[in-house]
Amino acid sequence: MRFKGIAVLAAAAMLASPALSEPQRDAVSKTLSPEAAAAAFNDVVITACIPAVTSGALPAAARSKLQATSDAGMRKQSGAAPDENVWDVTAGKGVVTVHEKPGRCVTSVYGPPAIGTIATLANLLTHSGFERLVGGAAPEGFSQTLIRTEAGKQVTVVLWGSDPGMPGHESRFSVVKATVFSAR
């Protein structure tokens, strides 16, 4: 009986929390699995964001995977600044987004588990010459930073993710972001 009382209190607290006060979708996508969303996220980080930062522009092949959007809700959800281009990733429509400007590219995905998604992408990046820096639990999620020097530029990829129930996490869905930037 004690467990049932705790569960009821926890449910009441969740319903009263600001995180659930805004209406949220029933599912991130009814047609896109978390695994497919993570695959689209990984692909765009590797084939669009990293080349965009190292060369200064999104490659033509990467642009074919993206659709420009001016949707205010998507811009806000992705955290894009007014001077950034916002893209919807075709393979992860409505779930995987990119916002970028010269020297910086951020890809985000909603739905797949944060730790597994970060670990998979970090492994893919280490196999392409990136070096892992110390990573782990961040104040409001998990993070991993990787670096590689290419054409005289240090390219940095910061992976961050959070799952529902973590401190400061307001969505019912996991969120993972990859921020790619460079320094000479």
BELMOTA-V701366 format. One line per field, one symbol per residue. ss: DSSP state (@ for helix, = for strand, . for the rest). psi: psi as a letter, one per 30 degrees, with the letter a starting at -180 (. if undefined). burial: b if it has 16 or more other ideal C-beta (glycine too) atoms within 10 Angstrom, else e. A space follows every 50 residues. Layout:
ss->???
psi->???
burial->???
//
This chain:
ss->.@@@@@@@@@@@@@@@.@@@.............@@@@@@@@@@@@@@@@@ @@@@@....@@@@..===...@@@@@@@......=====@@@...===== =..=======...@@@@@@@@@@@@@....==...===..========== ..==========............=========.
psi->eeeeeeeeeeeeeefflfegfkkllelekffjleeeeeeeeeeeeefeee eeeefflkleeeffflkkkgjeeeeeefgklfgkkkkkkefhkfeklkkl lkfkkkklkkelkeeeeeeeeeeeeefggkkklkabklehaklkkklkkk hgkjkkjjkklklkflkfjflfllkkkjkkllk.
burial->eeeeeeeeeeeeeeeeeeeeeeeeeeebbeebebebbbbbbbbbbbebbb bbbeeeebeeebeebbeebeeeebbebbebeeebbbbbbebbebbbbbbb eeebbbbbbbbbbbbebbbbbbeebeeeebeeeebeeeeebbbbbbbbee eebebbbbbbbbbeebeebebbbbbbbbbbbbee
//
